Amino acid sequence: MLSQQDKKKLRAIGHHLNPVVTIAGNGLSESVLAEIERALADHELIKVRINGDREQRVSTLTAITESTNAIKVQATGGTALIYKKALELKPHLSNLSRHS
């Protein structure tokens, strides 16, 4: 779990990030999940763009966080900010290291 203060710091860092993955009409596929996992392993904090109506976006985001064991930091409209602590820190790629 993240404290409110931690989430605030992550939102500040995430504000300037661009979405690394866009989930469109085909929904959440295995290849999209694999790309999200790779991005989380490299960057720790990523933005994901989810197209669809509100119910679809919420269910897709829930599926992402459950299957990747990531934490939803913020979801605004069709953009979600998610975080997962890297098992192996990559300072040259991590959005947290580069913006600290």
C-alpha positions in Angstrom: 0.0 0.0 0.0 1.0 3.6 -0.6 0.4 6.4 1.7 -1.4 9.5 0.5 1.9 11.4 0.6 3.6 8.7 -1.6 0.7 8.9 -4.0 1.0 12.6 -4.2 4.7 12.4 -5.0 4.0 9.7 -7.7 1.2 11.9 -9.2 3.6 14.8 -9.4 6.2 12.7 -11.3 3.5 11.0 -13.5 2.0 14.4 -14.5 4.7 14.8 -17.1 4.7 11.3 -18.4 3.1 10.2 -21.7 1.1 6.9 -21.9 3.4 4.0 -22.8 0.5 1.7 -23.8 -2.9 2.4 -25.3 -5.7 -0.1 -24.9 -8.2 0.3 -27.7 -11.1 -1.7 -29.2 -9.4 -5.1 -29.0 -9.2 -4.8 -25.3 -6.6 -6.3 -22.9 -4.7 -9.0 -24.7 -1.8 -11.1 -23.5 0.6 -9.1 -25.6 -0.6 -5.8 -24.2 -0.3 -7.2 -20.6 3.2 -8.4 -21.5 4.1 -4.9 -22.7 2.7 -3.4 -19.5 4.7 -5.8 -17.4 7.9 -4.9 -19.3 7.2 -1.2 -19.0 6.6 -1.5 -15.2 9.8 -3.6 -14.8 11.8 -0.9 -16.6 10.1 2.3 -15.5 8.2 1.4 -12.2 5.7 4.3 -12.8 3.8 4.4 -16.1 0.7 5.9 -17.7 -1.7 3.7 -19.6 -4.4 5.1 -21.9 -7.6 3.0 -21.8 -10.3 3.7 -24.4 -14.0 2.8 -23.9 -16.8 3.8 -21.7 -16.3 4.3 -17.9 -17.3 0.8 -17.0 -14.9 -0.7 -19.5 -12.1 1.5 -18.4 -12.6 0.6 -14.7 -12.8 -3.2 -15.4 -9.7 -3.0 -17.7 -7.7 -1.1 -15.1 -8.8 -3.6 -12.4 -7.7 -6.5 -14.6 -4.3 -4.8 -15.2 -3.6 -4.1 -11.6 -4.6 -7.6 -10.5 -2.6 -9.5 -13.2 0.5 -7.4 -12.8 0.3 -6.8 -9.0 0.6 -3.1 -9.7 -1.0 -0.3 -7.7 -3.3 2.2 -9.2 -2.0 5.6 -8.2 -4.6 7.7 -10.2 -7.2 7.3 -12.9 -8.5 10.3 -14.6 -10.8 9.9 -17.6 -9.1 7.4 -19.9 -5.6 7.7 -18.4 -4.4 5.6 -15.5 -1.1 6.0 -13.6 0.1 2.7 -12.2 3.1 1.8 -10.1 5.0 -1.4 -9.3 8.3 -1.4 -7.5 11.0 -3.0 -9.7 12.7 -6.2 -8.5 15.9 -5.0 -10.2 16.4 -1.3 -10.2 17.3 0.2 -13.6 18.3 3.9 -12.7 18.8 4.9 -16.3 15.2 3.8 -17.1 13.2 4.3 -13.9 10.9 7.3 -13.9 11.3 7.5 -10.2 15.1 7.7 -10.3 15.2 10.2 -13.1 12.7 12.6 -11.4 13.9 12.4 -7.8 
